[in-house]
Amino acid sequence: MTVRTCLPDAPGLVVHRLPLPQCCPVSGNPLPGSTLTMAYLPKDRVFPVEWLESLIREYQGGHASRNIRNMEEMVQDLAIRAAENTGVRVRVRADLKINPPQGGTVQDLLMTARARP
């Protein structure tokens, strides 16, 4: 895939928002209704929209090659990867509906991570 460019002289804010699929084969977390939002101020290139969905799919079942096994680490890792690809600071926020691993009531969990290149 090709990284898309943008006009560096026209400041803007790019925000990607998409639903999160269930990633954990044991707990089924995150539950339907969970979303991920990525935001950044582009400098000279933008993160291709199809890349984010593709990256998220890599974490389904646990990301074996990156040793990522929980939602918090997934959000942090996505922020790092997006910052590396865009060359700017990136903020990733996950609004999660989760079943607690030890049982109990479904909870809303908000996770935010920031990364810079």
Jmol script that loads the backbone (N, CA, C; Angstrom):
load data "model"
ATOM      1  N   MET A   1       0.827  -1.180   0.000  1.00  0.00           N
ATOM      2  CA  MET A   1       0.000   0.000   0.000  1.00  0.00           C
ATOM      3  C   MET A   1       0.877   1.251   0.000  1.00  0.00           C
ATOM      4  N   THR A   2       0.345   2.272  -0.585  1.00  0.00           N
ATOM      5  CA  THR A   2       1.070   3.525  -0.668  1.00  0.00           C
ATOM      6  C   THR A   2       0.613   4.473   0.424  1.00  0.00           C
ATOM      7  N   VAL A   3       1.560   5.116   1.062  1.00  0.00           N
ATOM      8  CA  VAL A   3       1.229   6.141   2.045  1.00  0.00           C
ATOM      9  C   VAL A   3       0.723   7.350   1.284  1.00  0.00           C
ATOM     10  N   ARG A   4      -0.395   7.885   1.726  1.00  0.00           N
ATOM     11  CA  ARG A   4      -0.976   9.053   1.057  1.00  0.00           C
ATOM     12  C   ARG A   4      -0.360  10.334   1.599  1.00  0.00           C
ATOM     13  N   THR A   5      -0.207  11.300   0.744  1.00  0.00           N
ATOM     14  CA  THR A   5       0.346  12.591   1.161  1.00  0.00           C
ATOM     15  C   THR A   5      -0.788  13.583   1.379  1.00  0.00           C
ATOM     16  N   CYS A   6      -0.453  14.692   2.023  1.00  0.00           N
ATOM     17  CA  CYS A   6      -1.412  15.774   2.199  1.00  0.00           C
ATOM     18  C   CYS A   6      -0.663  17.091   2.117  1.00  0.00           C
ATOM     19  N   LEU A   7      -1.385  18.173   2.006  1.00  0.00           N
ATOM     20  CA  LEU A   7      -0.779  19.492   1.882  1.00  0.00           C
ATOM     21  C   LEU A   7      -0.194  19.925   3.227  1.00  0.00           C
ATOM     22  N   PRO A   8       1.096  20.148   3.307  1.00  0.00           N
ATOM     23  CA  PRO A   8       1.715  20.521   4.581  1.00  0.00           C
ATOM     24  C   PRO A   8       1.398  21.944   5.025  1.00  0.00           C
ATOM     25  N   ASP A   9       0.944  22.796   4.116  1.00  0.00           N
ATOM     26  CA  ASP A   9       0.697  24.197   4.449  1.00  0.00           C
ATOM     27  C   ASP A   9      -0.745  24.491   4.874  1.00  0.00           C
ATOM     28  N   ALA A  10      -1.592  23.476   4.897  1.00  0.00           N
ATOM     29  CA  ALA A  10      -2.985  23.657   5.312  1.00  0.00           C
ATOM     30  C   ALA A  10      -3.232  22.778   6.533  1.00  0.00           C
ATOM     31  N   PRO A  11      -3.105  23.358   7.741  1.00  0.00           N
ATOM     32  CA  PRO A  11      -3.263  22.556   8.956  1.00  0.00           C
ATOM     33  C   PRO A  11      -4.613  21.839   8.992  1.00  0.00           C
ATOM     34  N   GLY A  12      -4.583  20.642   9.506  1.00  0.00           N
ATOM     35  CA  GLY A  12      -5.807  19.864   9.603  1.00  0.00           C
ATOM     36  C   GLY A  12      -5.705  18.839  10.708  1.00  0.00           C
ATOM     37  N   LEU A  13      -6.816  18.249  11.028  1.00  0.00           N
ATOM     38  CA  LEU A  13      -6.887  17.181  12.017  1.00  0.00           C
ATOM     39  C   LEU A  13      -7.472  15.964  11.330  1.00  0.00           C
ATOM     40  N   VAL A  14      -6.804  14.829  11.448  1.00  0.00           N
ATOM     41  CA  VAL A  14      -7.306  13.582  10.873  1.00  0.00           C
ATOM     42  C   VAL A  14      -7.777  12.700  12.019  1.00  0.00           C
ATOM     43  N   VAL A  15      -9.004  12.206  11.914  1.00  0.00           N
ATOM     44  CA  VAL A  15      -9.551  11.317  12.929  1.00  0.00           C
ATOM     45  C   VAL A  15     -10.130  10.090  12.232  1.00  0.00           C
ATOM     46  N   HIS A  16      -9.652   8.926  12.638  1.00  0.00           N
ATOM     47  CA  HIS A  16     -10.196   7.654  12.159  1.00  0.00           C
ATOM     48  C   HIS A  16     -11.022   7.074  13.302  1.00  0.00           C
ATOM     49  N   ARG A  17     -12.219   6.591  13.028  1.00  0.00           N
ATOM     50  CA  ARG A  17     -13.035   5.940  14.056  1.00  0.00           C
ATOM     51  C   ARG A  17     -13.672   4.704  13.427  1.00  0.00           C
ATOM     52  N   LEU A  18     -13.514   3.572  14.101  1.00  0.00           N
ATOM     53  CA  LEU A  18     -14.103   2.353  13.576  1.00  0.00           C
ATOM     54  C   LEU A  18     -14.462   1.398  14.704  1.00  0.00           C
ATOM     55  N   PRO A  19     -15.398   0.480  14.430  1.00  0.00           N
ATOM     56  CA  PRO A  19     -15.763  -0.504  15.447  1.00  0.00           C
ATOM     57  C   PRO A  19     -14.633  -1.507  15.637  1.00  0.00           C
ATOM     58  N   LEU A  20     -14.490  -1.991  16.853  1.00  0.00           N
ATOM     59  CA  LEU A  20     -13.479  -3.012  17.137  1.00  0.00           C
ATOM     60  C   LEU A  20     -14.115  -4.393  17.099  1.00  0.00           C
ATOM     61  N   PRO A  21     -13.470  -5.346  16.449  1.00  0.00           N
ATOM     62  CA  PRO A  21     -13.975  -6.723  16.477  1.00  0.00           C
ATOM     63  C   PRO A  21     -13.564  -7.386  17.791  1.00  0.00           C
ATOM     64  N   GLN A  22     -14.170  -8.514  18.082  1.00  0.00           N
ATOM     65  CA  GLN A  22     -13.729  -9.298  19.232  1.00  0.00           C
ATOM     66  C   GLN A  22     -12.325  -9.800  18.931  1.00  0.00           C
ATOM     67  N   CYS A  23     -11.409  -9.586  19.863  1.00  0.00           N
ATOM     68  CA  CYS A  23     -10.015  -9.971  19.662  1.00  0.00           C
ATOM     69  C   CYS A  23      -9.610 -11.177  20.513  1.00  0.00           C
ATOM     70  N   CYS A  24     -10.143 -11.281  21.730  1.00  0.00           N
ATOM     71  CA  CYS A  24      -9.744 -12.351  22.636  1.00  0.00           C
ATOM     72  C   CYS A  24     -10.620 -13.582  22.430  1.00  0.00           C
ATOM     73  N   PRO A  25     -10.003 -14.726  22.085  1.00  0.00           N
ATOM     74  CA  PRO A  25     -10.790 -15.942  21.866  1.00  0.00           C
ATOM     75  C   PRO A  25     -11.329 -16.545  23.170  1.00  0.00           C
ATOM     76  N   VAL A  26     -10.798 -16.142  24.305  1.00  0.00           N
ATOM     77  CA  VAL A  26     -11.230 -16.689  25.591  1.00  0.00           C
ATOM     78  C   VAL A  26     -12.393 -15.879  26.170  1.00  0.00           C
ATOM     79  N   SER A  27     -12.179 -14.558  26.334  1.00  0.00           N
ATOM     80  CA  SER A  27     -13.204 -13.709  26.956  1.00  0.00           C
ATOM     81  C   SER A  27     -14.230 -13.187  25.956  1.00  0.00           C
ATOM     82  N   GLY A  28     -13.853 -13.151  24.670  1.00  0.00           N
ATOM     83  CA  GLY A  28     -14.727 -12.551  23.658  1.00  0.00           C
ATOM     84  C   GLY A  28     -14.638 -11.036  23.641  1.00  0.00           C
ATOM     85  N   ASN A  29     -13.689 -10.476  24.416  1.00  0.00           N
ATOM     86  CA  ASN A  29     -13.512  -9.023  24.459  1.00  0.00           C
ATOM     87  C   ASN A  29     -12.761  -8.526  23.244  1.00  0.00           C
ATOM     88  N   PRO A  30     -13.001  -7.320  22.828  1.00  0.00           N
ATOM     89  CA  PRO A  30     -14.029  -6.424  23.328  1.00  0.00           C
ATOM     90  C   PRO A  30     -15.393  -6.826  22.774  1.00  0.00           C
ATOM     91  N   LEU A  31     -16.441  -6.431  23.464  1.00  0.00           N
ATOM     92  CA  LEU A  31     -17.807  -6.764  23.066  1.00  0.00           C
ATOM     93  C   LEU A  31     -18.290  -5.825  21.968  1.00  0.00           C
ATOM     94  N   PRO A  32     -19.330  -6.224  21.241  1.00  0.00           N
ATOM     95  CA  PRO A  32     -19.898  -5.338  20.217  1.00  0.00           C
ATOM     96  C   PRO A  32     -20.248  -3.978  20.823  1.00  0.00           C
ATOM     97  N   GLY A  33     -20.025  -2.934  20.039  1.00  0.00           N
ATOM     98  CA  GLY A  33     -20.241  -1.572  20.496  1.00  0.00           C
ATOM     99  C   GLY A  33     -18.943  -0.884  20.882  1.00  0.00           C
ATOM    100  N   SER A  34     -17.851  -1.644  20.925  1.00  0.00           N
ATOM    101  CA  SER A  34     -16.537  -1.080  21.233  1.00  0.00           C
ATOM    102  C   SER A  34     -15.996  -0.377  19.994  1.00  0.00           C
ATOM    103  N   THR A  35     -15.295   0.731  20.205  1.00  0.00           N
ATOM    104  CA  THR A  35     -14.747   1.487  19.082  1.00  0.00           C
ATOM    105  C   THR A  35     -13.303   1.897  19.340  1.00  0.00           C
ATOM    106  N   LEU A  36     -12.616   2.199  18.263  1.00  0.00           N
ATOM    107  CA  LEU A  36     -11.255   2.703  18.334  1.00  0.00           C
ATOM    108  C   LEU A  36     -11.202   4.009  17.542  1.00  0.00           C
ATOM    109  N   THR A  37     -10.559   5.018  18.114  1.00  0.00           N
ATOM    110  CA  THR A  37     -10.404   6.311  17.458  1.00  0.00           C
ATOM    111  C   THR A  37      -8.927   6.668  17.436  1.00  0.00           C
ATOM    112  N   MET A  38      -8.429   7.043  16.293  1.00  0.00           N
ATOM    113  CA  MET A  38      -7.044   7.475  16.150  1.00  0.00           C
ATOM    114  C   MET A  38      -7.069   8.905  15.610  1.00  0.00           C
ATOM    115  N   ALA A  39      -6.293   9.807  16.242  1.00  0.00           N
ATOM    116  CA  ALA A  39      -6.284  11.208  15.814  1.00  0.00           C
ATOM    117  C   ALA A  39      -4.858  11.743  15.767  1.00  0.00           C
ATOM    118  N   TYR A  40      -4.615  12.636  14.795  1.00  0.00           N
ATOM    119  CA  TYR A  40      -3.299  13.259  14.668  1.00  0.00           C
ATOM    120  C   TYR A  40      -3.394  14.479  13.766  1.00  0.00           C
ATOM    121  N   LEU A  41      -2.403  15.344  13.889  1.00  0.00           N
ATOM    122  CA  LEU A  41      -2.266  16.503  13.012  1.00  0.00           C
ATOM    123  C   LEU A  41      -1.247  16.127  11.937  1.00  0.00           C
ATOM    124  N   PRO A  42      -1.681  15.891  10.704  1.00  0.00           N
ATOM    125  CA  PRO A  42      -0.752  15.437   9.681  1.00  0.00           C
ATOM    126  C   PRO A  42       0.266  16.508   9.312  1.00  0.00           C
ATOM    127  N   LYS A  43       1.433  16.032   8.951  1.00  0.00           N
ATOM    128  CA  LYS A  43       2.490  16.946   8.502  1.00  0.00           C
ATOM    129  C   LYS A  43       2.573  16.885   6.982  1.00  0.00           C
ATOM    130  N   ASP A  44       2.966  15.757   6.449  1.00  0.00           N
ATOM    131  CA  ASP A  44       3.047  15.646   4.996  1.00  0.00           C
ATOM    132  C   ASP A  44       2.489  14.319   4.478  1.00  0.00           C
ATOM    133  N   ARG A  45       2.034  13.481   5.386  1.00  0.00           N
ATOM    134  CA  ARG A  45       1.434  12.211   4.941  1.00  0.00           C
ATOM    135  C   ARG A  45       0.340  11.797   5.917  1.00  0.00           C
ATOM    136  N   VAL A  46      -0.616  11.043   5.399  1.00  0.00           N
ATOM    137  CA  VAL A  46      -1.725  10.559   6.221  1.00  0.00           C
ATOM    138  C   VAL A  46      -1.699   9.039   6.277  1.00  0.00           C
ATOM    139  N   PHE A  47      -2.271   8.526   7.329  1.00  0.00           N
ATOM    140  CA  PHE A  47      -2.350   7.086   7.548  1.00  0.00           C
ATOM    141  C   PHE A  47      -3.478   6.533   6.682  1.00  0.00           C
ATOM    142  N   PRO A  48      -3.196   5.636   5.742  1.00  0.00           N
ATOM    143  CA  PRO A  48      -4.252   5.099   4.877  1.00  0.00           C
ATOM    144  C   PRO A  48      -5.347   4.410   5.697  1.00  0.00           C
ATOM    145  N   VAL A  49      -6.584   4.743   5.411  1.00  0.00           N
ATOM    146  CA  VAL A  49      -7.704   4.240   6.203  1.00  0.00           C
ATOM    147  C   VAL A  49      -7.760   2.714   6.248  1.00  0.00           C
ATOM    148  N   GLU A  50      -7.420   2.068   5.169  1.00  0.00           N
ATOM    149  CA  GLU A  50      -7.501   0.598   5.156  1.00  0.00           C
ATOM    150  C   GLU A  50      -6.413  -0.056   6.014  1.00  0.00           C
ATOM    151  N   TRP A  51      -5.336   0.656   6.281  1.00  0.00           N
ATOM    152  CA  TRP A  51      -4.269   0.093   7.114  1.00  0.00           C
ATOM    153  C   TRP A  51      -4.740  -0.139   8.536  1.00  0.00           C
ATOM    154  N   LEU A  52      -5.520   0.786   9.088  1.00  0.00           N
ATOM    155  CA  LEU A  52      -5.938   0.668  10.479  1.00  0.00           C
ATOM    156  C   LEU A  52      -6.781  -0.581  10.697  1.00  0.00           C
ATOM    157  N   GLU A  53      -7.732  -0.816   9.837  1.00  0.00           N
ATOM    158  CA  GLU A  53      -8.556  -2.025   9.954  1.00  0.00           C
ATOM    159  C   GLU A  53      -7.694  -3.272   9.807  1.00  0.00           C
ATOM    160  N   SER A  54      -6.770  -3.249   8.874  1.00  0.00           N
ATOM    161  CA  SER A  54      -5.868  -4.384   8.673  1.00  0.00           C
ATOM    162  C   SER A  54      -4.996  -4.630   9.903  1.00  0.00           C
ATOM    163  N   LEU A  55      -4.461  -3.553  10.503  1.00  0.00           N
ATOM    164  CA  LEU A  55      -3.636  -3.697  11.707  1.00  0.00           C
ATOM    165  C   LEU A  55      -4.455  -4.276  12.857  1.00  0.00           C
ATOM    166  N   ILE A  56      -5.678  -3.814  13.037  1.00  0.00           N
ATOM    167  CA  ILE A  56      -6.520  -4.315  14.121  1.00  0.00           C
ATOM    168  C   ILE A  56      -6.775  -5.809  13.968  1.00  0.00           C
ATOM    169  N   ARG A  57      -7.011  -6.254  12.754  1.00  0.00           N
ATOM    170  CA  ARG A  57      -7.239  -7.693  12.523  1.00  0.00           C
ATOM    171  C   ARG A  57      -6.051  -8.539  12.971  1.00  0.00           C
ATOM    172  N   GLU A  58      -4.839  -7.971  12.945  1.00  0.00           N
ATOM    173  CA  GLU A  58      -3.655  -8.718  13.376  1.00  0.00           C
ATOM    174  C   GLU A  58      -3.713  -9.099  14.852  1.00  0.00           C
ATOM    175  N   TYR A  59      -4.485  -8.371  15.654  1.00  0.00           N
ATOM    176  CA  TYR A  59      -4.545  -8.624  17.093  1.00  0.00           C
ATOM    177  C   TYR A  59      -5.630  -9.630  17.474  1.00  0.00           C
ATOM    178  N   GLN A  60      -6.454 -10.035  16.527  1.00  0.00           N
ATOM    179  CA  GLN A  60      -7.492 -11.004  16.839  1.00  0.00           C
ATOM    180  C   GLN A  60      -6.848 -12.336  17.215  1.00  0.00           C
ATOM    181  N   GLY A  61      -7.170 -12.806  18.400  1.00  0.00           N
ATOM    182  CA  GLY A  61      -6.578 -14.048  18.890  1.00  0.00           C
ATOM    183  C   GLY A  61      -5.237 -13.837  19.571  1.00  0.00           C
ATOM    184  N   GLY A  62      -4.779 -12.592  19.672  1.00  0.00           N
ATOM    185  CA  GLY A  62      -3.461 -12.285  20.259  1.00  0.00           C
ATOM    186  C   GLY A  62      -2.440 -12.139  19.152  1.00  0.00           C
ATOM    187  N   HIS A  63      -1.710 -11.066  19.144  1.00  0.00           N
ATOM    188  CA  HIS A  63      -0.729 -10.798  18.085  1.00  0.00           C
ATOM    189  C   HIS A  63       0.552 -11.560  18.405  1.00  0.00           C
ATOM    190  N   ALA A  64       0.702 -12.713  17.800  1.00  0.00           N
ATOM    191  CA  ALA A  64       1.810 -13.620  18.124  1.00  0.00           C
ATOM    192  C   ALA A  64       3.187 -13.003  17.909  1.00  0.00           C
ATOM    193  N   SER A  65       3.403 -12.343  16.776  1.00  0.00           N
ATOM    194  CA  SER A  65       4.752 -11.852  16.483  1.00  0.00           C
ATOM    195  C   SER A  65       5.111 -10.608  17.299  1.00  0.00           C
ATOM    196  N   ARG A  66       4.109  -9.907  17.841  1.00  0.00           N
ATOM    197  CA  ARG A  66       4.385  -8.703  18.625  1.00  0.00           C
ATOM    198  C   ARG A  66       4.171  -8.945  20.118  1.00  0.00           C
ATOM    199  N   ASN A  67       3.793 -10.181  20.504  1.00  0.00           N
ATOM    200  CA  ASN A  67       3.582 -10.575  21.896  1.00  0.00           C
ATOM    201  C   ASN A  67       2.601  -9.639  22.607  1.00  0.00           C
ATOM    202  N   ILE A  68       1.495  -9.345  21.956  1.00  0.00           N
ATOM    203  CA  ILE A  68       0.441  -8.491  22.510  1.00  0.00           C
ATOM    204  C   ILE A  68      -0.734  -9.385  22.850  1.00  0.00           C
ATOM    205  N   ARG A  69      -1.157  -9.367  24.130  1.00  0.00           N
ATOM    206  CA  ARG A  69      -2.216 -10.274  24.555  1.00  0.00           C
ATOM    207  C   ARG A  69      -3.400  -9.582  25.223  1.00  0.00           C
ATOM    208  N   ASN A  70      -3.354  -8.253  25.423  1.00  0.00           N
ATOM    209  CA  ASN A  70      -4.518  -7.614  26.050  1.00  0.00           C
ATOM    210  C   ASN A  70      -4.867  -6.312  25.320  1.00  0.00           C
ATOM    211  N   MET A  71      -6.042  -5.792  25.636  1.00  0.00           N
ATOM    212  CA  MET A  71      -6.552  -4.624  24.924  1.00  0.00           C
ATOM    213  C   MET A  71      -5.703  -3.376  25.178  1.00  0.00           C
ATOM    214  N   GLU A  72      -5.243  -3.195  26.417  1.00  0.00           N
ATOM    215  CA  GLU A  72      -4.451  -2.005  26.727  1.00  0.00           C
ATOM    216  C   GLU A  72      -3.159  -1.976  25.903  1.00  0.00           C
ATOM    217  N   GLU A  73      -2.478  -3.110  25.837  1.00  0.00           N
ATOM    218  CA  GLU A  73      -1.244  -3.178  25.045  1.00  0.00           C
ATOM    219  C   GLU A  73      -1.527  -3.003  23.565  1.00  0.00           C
ATOM    220  N   MET A  74      -2.666  -3.497  23.091  1.00  0.00           N
ATOM    221  CA  MET A  74      -3.031  -3.339  21.684  1.00  0.00           C
ATOM    222  C   MET A  74      -3.166  -1.855  21.349  1.00  0.00           C
ATOM    223  N   VAL A  75      -3.847  -1.097  22.204  1.00  0.00           N
ATOM    224  CA  VAL A  75      -4.043   0.333  21.960  1.00  0.00           C
ATOM    225  C   VAL A  75      -2.697   1.053  21.943  1.00  0.00           C
ATOM    226  N   GLN A  76      -1.828   0.733  22.897  1.00  0.00           N
ATOM    227  CA  GLN A  76      -0.497   1.354  22.943  1.00  0.00           C
ATOM    228  C   GLN A  76       0.309   1.005  21.694  1.00  0.00           C
ATOM    229  N   ASP A  77       0.275  -0.251  21.292  1.00  0.00           N
ATOM    230  CA  ASP A  77       1.030  -0.689  20.125  1.00  0.00           C
ATOM    231  C   ASP A  77       0.517  -0.033  18.846  1.00  0.00           C
ATOM    232  N   LEU A  78      -0.794   0.106  18.720  1.00  0.00           N
ATOM    233  CA  LEU A  78      -1.354   0.781  17.545  1.00  0.00           C
ATOM    234  C   LEU A  78      -0.914   2.237  17.491  1.00  0.00           C
ATOM    235  N   ALA A  79      -0.855   2.909  18.634  1.00  0.00           N
ATOM    236  CA  ALA A  79      -0.403   4.303  18.660  1.00  0.00           C
ATOM    237  C   ALA A  79       1.044   4.400  18.194  1.00  0.00           C
ATOM    238  N   ILE A  80       1.885   3.502  18.678  1.00  0.00           N
ATOM    239  CA  ILE A  80       3.301   3.491  18.281  1.00  0.00           C
ATOM    240  C   ILE A  80       3.439   3.256  16.785  1.00  0.00           C
ATOM    241  N   ARG A  81       2.724   2.273  16.273  1.00  0.00           N
ATOM    242  CA  ARG A  81       2.823   1.934  14.853  1.00  0.00           C
ATOM    243  C   ARG A  81       2.306   3.075  13.972  1.00  0.00           C
ATOM    244  N   ALA A  82       1.222   3.727  14.398  1.00  0.00           N
ATOM    245  CA  ALA A  82       0.678   4.839  13.619  1.00  0.00           C
ATOM    246  C   ALA A  82       1.639   6.025  13.625  1.00  0.00           C
ATOM    247  N   ALA A  83       2.264   6.309  14.766  1.00  0.00           N
ATOM    248  CA  ALA A  83       3.231   7.414  14.841  1.00  0.00           C
ATOM    249  C   ALA A  83       4.428   7.145  13.940  1.00  0.00           C
ATOM    250  N   GLU A  84       4.885   5.905  13.918  1.00  0.00           N
ATOM    251  CA  GLU A  84       6.009   5.544  13.049  1.00  0.00           C
ATOM    252  C   GLU A  84       5.647   5.750  11.580  1.00  0.00           C
ATOM    253  N   ASN A  85       4.410   5.443  11.209  1.00  0.00           N
ATOM    254  CA  ASN A  85       3.986   5.546   9.810  1.00  0.00           C
ATOM    255  C   ASN A  85       3.660   6.972   9.374  1.00  0.00           C
ATOM    256  N   THR A  86       3.176   7.797  10.295  1.00  0.00           N
ATOM    257  CA  THR A  86       2.798   9.159   9.918  1.00  0.00           C
ATOM    258  C   THR A  86       3.914  10.164  10.156  1.00  0.00           C
ATOM    259  N   GLY A  87       4.841   9.839  11.055  1.00  0.00           N
ATOM    260  CA  GLY A  87       5.928  10.760  11.373  1.00  0.00           C
ATOM    261  C   GLY A  87       5.506  11.889  12.303  1.00  0.00           C
ATOM    262  N   VAL A  88       4.326  11.758  12.930  1.00  0.00           N
ATOM    263  CA  VAL A  88       3.833  12.777  13.863  1.00  0.00           C
ATOM    264  C   VAL A  88       3.271  12.104  15.119  1.00  0.00           C
ATOM    265  N   ARG A  89       2.992  12.938  16.133  1.00  0.00           N
ATOM    266  CA  ARG A  89       2.376  12.417  17.355  1.00  0.00           C
ATOM    267  C   ARG A  89       0.970  11.934  17.057  1.00  0.00           C
ATOM    268  N   VAL A  90       0.624  10.795  17.658  1.00  0.00           N
ATOM    269  CA  VAL A  90      -0.676  10.169  17.411  1.00  0.00           C
ATOM    270  C   VAL A  90      -1.328   9.840  18.751  1.00  0.00           C
ATOM    271  N   ARG A  91      -2.629  10.004  18.800  1.00  0.00           N
ATOM    272  CA  ARG A  91      -3.409   9.615  19.979  1.00  0.00           C
ATOM    273  C   ARG A  91      -4.402   8.552  19.543  1.00  0.00           C
ATOM    274  N   VAL A  92      -4.422   7.431  20.261  1.00  0.00           N
ATOM    275  CA  VAL A  92      -5.367   6.348  19.980  1.00  0.00           C
ATOM    276  C   VAL A  92      -6.216   6.145  21.228  1.00  0.00           C
ATOM    277  N   ARG A  93      -7.516   6.101  21.037  1.00  0.00           N
ATOM    278  CA  ARG A  93      -8.454   5.922  22.146  1.00  0.00           C
ATOM    279  C   ARG A  93      -9.356   4.735  21.826  1.00  0.00           C
ATOM    280  N   ALA A  94      -9.513   3.862  22.796  1.00  0.00           N
ATOM    281  CA  ALA A  94     -10.431   2.737  22.655  1.00  0.00           C
ATOM    282  C   ALA A  94     -11.538   2.890  23.687  1.00  0.00           C
ATOM    283  N   ASP A  95     -12.765   2.877  23.233  1.00  0.00           N
ATOM    284  CA  ASP A  95     -13.934   2.853  24.109  1.00  0.00           C
ATOM    285  C   ASP A  95     -14.439   1.414  24.074  1.00  0.00           C
ATOM    286  N   LEU A  96     -14.149   0.689  25.145  1.00  0.00           N
ATOM    287  CA  LEU A  96     -14.358  -0.751  25.159  1.00  0.00           C
ATOM    288  C   LEU A  96     -15.512  -1.163  26.062  1.00  0.00           C
ATOM    289  N   LYS A  97     -16.236  -2.144  25.617  1.00  0.00           N
ATOM    290  CA  LYS A  97     -17.198  -2.850  26.451  1.00  0.00           C
ATOM    291  C   LYS A  97     -16.566  -4.212  26.687  1.00  0.00           C
ATOM    292  N   ILE A  98     -16.349  -4.543  27.958  1.00  0.00           N
ATOM    293  CA  ILE A  98     -15.637  -5.789  28.251  1.00  0.00           C
ATOM    294  C   ILE A  98     -16.332  -6.603  29.334  1.00  0.00           C
ATOM    295  N   ASN A  99     -16.163  -7.912  29.214  1.00  0.00           N
ATOM    296  CA  ASN A  99     -16.499  -8.831  30.286  1.00  0.00           C
ATOM    297  C   ASN A  99     -15.252  -8.951  31.144  1.00  0.00           C
ATOM    298  N   PRO A 100     -15.329  -8.633  32.447  1.00  0.00           N
ATOM    299  CA  PRO A 100     -14.151  -8.790  33.292  1.00  0.00           C
ATOM    300  C   PRO A 100     -13.660 -10.246  33.264  1.00  0.00           C
ATOM    301  N   PRO A 101     -12.336 -10.456  33.198  1.00  0.00           N
ATOM    302  CA  PRO A 101     -11.786 -11.817  33.100  1.00  0.00           C
ATOM    303  C   PRO A 101     -12.210 -12.740  34.239  1.00  0.00           C
ATOM    304  N   GLN A 102     -12.414 -12.189  35.436  1.00  0.00           N
ATOM    305  CA  GLN A 102     -12.794 -13.014  36.582  1.00  0.00           C
ATOM    306  C   GLN A 102     -14.300 -13.042  36.792  1.00  0.00           C
ATOM    307  N   GLY A 103     -15.067 -12.546  35.829  1.00  0.00           N
ATOM    308  CA  GLY A 103     -16.517 -12.532  35.944  1.00  0.00           C
ATOM    309  C   GLY A 103     -17.010 -11.207  36.492  1.00  0.00           C
ATOM    310  N   GLY A 104     -18.320 -11.034  36.472  1.00  0.00           N
ATOM    311  CA  GLY A 104     -18.921  -9.801  36.965  1.00  0.00           C
ATOM    312  C   GLY A 104     -19.674  -9.087  35.865  1.00  0.00           C
ATOM    313  N   THR A 105     -20.083  -7.881  36.166  1.00  0.00           N
ATOM    314  CA  THR A 105     -20.876  -7.065  35.261  1.00  0.00           C
ATOM    315  C   THR A 105     -20.033  -6.546  34.106  1.00  0.00           C
ATOM    316  N   VAL A 106     -20.644  -6.473  32.926  1.00  0.00           N
ATOM    317  CA  VAL A 106     -19.973  -5.884  31.769  1.00  0.00           C
ATOM    318  C   VAL A 106     -19.571  -4.460  32.126  1.00  0.00           C
ATOM    319  N   GLN A 107     -18.344  -4.082  31.767  1.00  0.00           N
ATOM    320  CA  GLN A 107     -17.826  -2.757  32.098  1.00  0.00           C
ATOM    321  C   GLN A 107     -17.468  -1.980  30.846  1.00  0.00           C
ATOM    322  N   ASP A 108     -17.534  -0.662  30.981  1.00  0.00           N
ATOM    323  CA  ASP A 108     -16.996   0.227  29.957  1.00  0.00           C
ATOM    324  C   ASP A 108     -15.567   0.539  30.385  1.00  0.00           C
ATOM    325  N   LEU A 109     -14.628   0.381  29.501  1.00  0.00           N
ATOM    326  CA  LEU A 109     -13.229   0.665  29.788  1.00  0.00           C
ATOM    327  C   LEU A 109     -12.732   1.631  28.720  1.00  0.00           C
ATOM    328  N   LEU A 110     -12.166   2.733  29.143  1.00  0.00           N
ATOM    329  CA  LEU A 110     -11.607   3.708  28.213  1.00  0.00           C
ATOM    330  C   LEU A 110     -10.098   3.638  28.316  1.00  0.00           C
ATOM    331  N   MET A 111      -9.425   3.445  27.192  1.00  0.00           N
ATOM    332  CA  MET A 111      -7.957   3.370  27.157  1.00  0.00           C
ATOM    333  C   MET A 111      -7.474   4.363  26.125  1.00  0.00           C
ATOM    334  N   THR A 112      -6.543   5.236  26.542  1.00  0.00           N
ATOM    335  CA  THR A 112      -5.960   6.205  25.631  1.00  0.00           C
ATOM    336  C   THR A 112      -4.443   6.054  25.655  1.00  0.00           C
ATOM    337  N   ALA A 113      -3.830   6.073  24.494  1.00  0.00           N
ATOM    338  CA  ALA A 113      -2.376   6.001  24.391  1.00  0.00           C
ATOM    339  C   ALA A 113      -1.896   7.076  23.420  1.00  0.00           C
ATOM    340  N   ARG A 114      -0.751   7.635  23.739  1.00  0.00           N
ATOM    341  CA  ARG A 114      -0.128   8.635  22.856  1.00  0.00           C
ATOM    342  C   ARG A 114       1.261   8.148  22.486  1.00  0.00           C
ATOM    343  N   ALA A 115       1.653   8.414  21.261  1.00  0.00           N
ATOM    344  CA  ALA A 115       2.999   8.016  20.821  1.00  0.00           C
ATOM    345  C   ALA A 115       3.520   9.068  19.863  1.00  0.00           C
ATOM    346  N   ARG A 116       4.837   9.150  19.830  1.00  0.00           N
ATOM    347  CA  ARG A 116       5.496  10.050  18.882  1.00  0.00           C
ATOM    348  C   ARG A 116       6.530   9.242  18.110  1.00  0.00           C
ATOM    349  N   PRO A 117       6.848   9.708  16.905  1.00  0.00           N
ATOM    350  CA  PRO A 117       7.796   8.938  16.076  1.00  0.00           C
ATOM    351  C   PRO A 117       9.191   8.877  16.673  1.00  0.00           C
TER     352      PRO A 117
END
end "model"
wireframe off; spacefill off
backbone 0.3
color backbone group
